[in-house]
Amino acid sequence: MESIAKKLDMLIKDNGLPVFIEAEGRPSRLANFYAEYNAIYSPIINGNTDGIIVLDEDANKWGLELRLYLHFCPSGIQVTRNRVYRKEFEYRINDVDVILELFNLGYRIGLN
């Protein structure tokens, strides 16, 4: 059975429009994410990378958030209508596992 990420990848390619992936977290959580991400993928990322949102260390968020912004609304996955962040994209997916799998399919933090 094909994964949600692989189906999403096919839809993104068929759509032909860019997508954007961002990561958000506290500095301590992002440090671990940078180490894991940079050990596998390139180009390397850090707190100055477009697509990285560094929260205050005392922010009321504990984990890492990964978001995929799209110009279309795919089916088969929870999608949020996006009107606040990255306004040039109409839809957003907040699914860490799917986005981590998209990294393995060639997607990266930032504009894809």
N, C-alpha and C positions, 0 to 999 in steps of 0.2 A: 504494500500500500504506500502510495506516495505521500510524503510529509507535507504539512501545511506550508513550510518554508519553500519547498520545491514547487508547489502549486503557485505560491505567491511570486516566486522568481519568474515563472513562465508568464504570469499575468503582467508583471512589471515589464518584461521584455516585449510582450505583445502590445502593451500600451505605448511603449516608446517614449515615455516622458520620464524626467528625472525623479528620483526619490531622495530623501534625506534621512540619515540616521544620526540621532544624538544620544548622548549618555549624560545622566545627571546623578550627582551624589555628593556626599560629604567628602572633603579632601582625603580622609583616611580610607574611605571605601574606594574612591577613585584611584588612589595609589596602587591598590591591589589590582584593579581593573587594568590600569596602564601596564603593569608588569605582565599580566596574563596576555593581554592583547598584543603588546609589543614583542613578546617572545614568539608569536606565531605569525602576525600580519605586518605588512608595511603599507604605507609609510607609518612611522612611529607617531604616537599621539601623546599629548600632555595637556595641562590646564589651559594652554593658549590655542589649542586646536579648535577650529570652527566645528561646532557640534558637541563640544564639551561644556557642560554647565556645572560649575563648582559652587556648591552651596556652602554656607557657613558651617563650621564644625558642630555647632550646637543646633542646627536645623532639625526640625521634627520629622526627619526622614532617615530611616536606618539603612535601607538597602540601595542597590544600584537600580536606576531606572533607565531602560533603553526604549527609545521611541523611533518608530518608522513613520515618516510623513510621506503622503501620497497625493496624487492628483485625481485618483479614482477610488471608488469604494468596492473592495473585493468582498466576495462572499466566503463563508466558511470560517471566518475568524472575527473576533470582537473588534469592531472599528468604531472610533469616536469621531464625530464631526468636529473639525478643528477650526476654531474662530479666534483663538488667543495667541498661540505660539506658532512661529513659522507660518504666518498668515498666507504666504504664497501657495501653501499646500492646504487642500480642503479637508483631508482626512488624516487620521493618526491611528497607529496601532501601538499599544503598550504591551508587548509580550516578549519578555526577556529571552525565553527559550527559543522562540521563532527567530528573533533577531540574531541571537548567537549562532543559530544554524545558517542564517543568511551570510554571516561573516565567512563561514566555511564555503559558501557558494560564490564568494568573490566580492561581496559588498563590504564597505568600510564606513567608519565614522565620517560624517560629512556628506557632501553631495555625491550622489552616485548616478 
